[in-house]
Amino acid sequence: MASSCCDASCAAGQPGDPRYRRILWIALIVNAVMFGVELFSGLIADSVSLLADAVDFFGDAANYGISLAVLAMASVWRSRAALIKGLTMGSYGIFVLGKAVWNAGAGTVPEPLTMGVVGSIALAANVFVAALLYRYRSGDANMRSVWLCSRNDAIGNFAVMLAALGVFGTGTGWPDLAVAAVMGVLGVVAAKTVIGQAAGELRGANMRAI
């Protein structure tokens, strides 16, 4: 099965598509670089939404690495990888929600200019990656998880920019916390989708093996 996905006739949109592999490498590099940028900027600006987005970039870079590792493997291994990624996405969402609650109690007010500038750069990066992955959004659970990560990132970056405007206009940290909460919920919802599809694929594989 692996060899049949590696020849020149491999259909576009399948896990063995050489173009898809190249796109995953591009996505991994972009996400790794943006993780460093947002982590540094989030600490400087004291912004929980930027820090949350930085954690998301790190998780996505790791997810792209996992996807590349299992790309040529049997479908059951891709489904298992998707299940792990779904659990990771869910954990990220829960972490962000907890961090938002913590910062609400501390009364932190982030620096809006840094939030806006870095959020714009991150949005451009994620729209670029999401556009590359768009044609693969309806693949197996592993491919679908990659698409959902990129889509949610772009939504989250736009929300960070809105939060920056909100912090600037109100002088409070509540817009930053609200965006972080939304990003956390998006992570949990996307995780539920990926875990459900991966679990279904694994059940189907087990049934065929009987």
N, C-alpha and C positions, 0 to 999 in steps of 0.2 A: 504493500500500500504506500509506504514511504517513497519507494522508487518511482511509482507511477505519478507522484505529485512533483517530482523533480525534473521531469523531462520538458522539452520545449512546448509540448502540447497541453501542459497543465492549464486548466481553465482559469480565467481571471475571476477573482472572488473566492477561490478555494484557498485553504490554508497553505498549500504548497506554492502558490503564485509567487514567482521571484519578485515581482513588483511590490507585493504585500510585505515581503521580508525587508526590502529596502526601505519601505515606508516605516516599518517598525523601528529600524535602526535610526532613522531620522527623528522619529518621535522620542525614542529613548534619549538621544543626545540633547534635544530641545528641552525635555523635561528635567534632565539632570542639571543643565545650566540654569534653568529658571528656578530650581530648588535652591541653589546657592544664592541667587539674586534675591529671592523673596525671603529667605531665612534671614539674611543680613538686613534687608530693608525692614522686615517686620520687627526685628529686635530694636533697630534704630528708631522706628516710628512708634513703637509700643502698640502695634495693631494686631489684635487677635485674628481678624479676618485675613490679613497678609500671612501671619504665621500658619493659620489653618490651610491657606492655599499653598504655602511652602511644603507642608506635610503632604498635601495632596500631590504636588509635583514629584516629591520623593517616592510616594507610593506608586504613582503612575510609571515612573522610570523603572522601578522594580518589576512592575507588572509587564511592561514591554519586554524586559529581559526574560521573564518567565515565558512569555508568549513566544519569543524567539527560540528558547530552549526546547519547547515542545512542538514547534511548528511542523516538523517532519515526522512526529510520532503518531501512533494510532489515535483514533478519535477519542478513545476512552481516556487517554492521558491528557488530551487537550481539555476534556470535560473536567477531569480532576484538577487541572491547573486553574480552570475557570472557577471551580468551587472554592479553591484557596483564595483566589483574587476577590471573589464575592465576599468572603469572610473578612478579608483585609479592608475592603471598601466599607463594610458595616462597622468595623472597629474604628476606622477613621472618622466616620460620622458620629459615633458615640463620643470619641475623644473631643471632637470640635464642640459638640453640645456641652460637654462637661467644662471645657475651657471657657466657653461663653458665660456659663453660670459663675465660674470663678472670677472672671474679670468684672462681671456685673457687681459682685460683692466688693471688689477692690476699688471700684469707681474710676478706672483708668480712662483717660482721654487721649486717643492716638493723634499723631501728626498727619493732617489730611493731605498736604501737598505730596509727601512721599507715597502715601496710599494711592493717590490718583495717578501719579506718574508710573509707578511700578505696576499698578493694576492695568494701565493701558498697554504697557509692554507685554505683560502676561496674556492679556486678551488677544493681542496680535499673534503671539506665539501659539496659543491654543486654537485659534480660528484656523491658522495655517495647518496645524496637525489634524484638526477635525475635518477640514476640507479634503486632505489626503486620504483619510480613512472612511469618508462618507459612503463610498461604493461598497464597503465591506460591512456595513451596519447590520445586514440581515443574514450573516453567516452563522456558524455554530456558536455555542455559549462562549467559547474563548474569544472569538472574533467580536462577538456582540459586546463583551465586557470591555474590550479595548475601545470600541466606538463610544460606549456610554461614559467611560472615564473622560474621554476628550470632550464630548458634548457637555458634560457637567462642569468641566474645567472652564470652558468658554462662558457658560452661564455664570459661574462663580466669579470670574474675573470682571465681567460687566457689573455684577452686584457690588464688588469691592469698589469700583469707581463711583457707583451711586452712594455707597457708604461714605466715601471720602467727601463727597458734596454734602452729605447729611451732617457729618462731623464738623465740617467747616461752617455750615449754616447754623447749627444749634449750639456748638461749643461743648457738646457732650459726647460720650462714647457709645451711646445707645444705638446709633445707626451701624456702627462697626459690629456691635454684639448681635444685632438683628440679622445682619448679613451672614455672620459666622453661624448663627442658628439655622438659617436657611440652607447653607452649604452642608451642615451636618445632616439635616433631614434629607437632602438630595443624595448624600452618600448612603444613607440607610435604605432609601427607596431603591436606588440603583442596585445595591447589594442584594436586596430581596429578589429583584428581577433576574440577576445573573445566577444566584444560588438556585432559584426555582428552575431555570432552564438547564443548568448543569446537572442538577439532581435528576431531572426528567431524562436527560441523555444517558446518564449512568444507569438508571433503571432500565432503559431500553437496551443498553449494551449487556446488562446482566441477563435480561430475558432472552436475548439472542444467543447468549453463551450456554443457556440451559438446554 
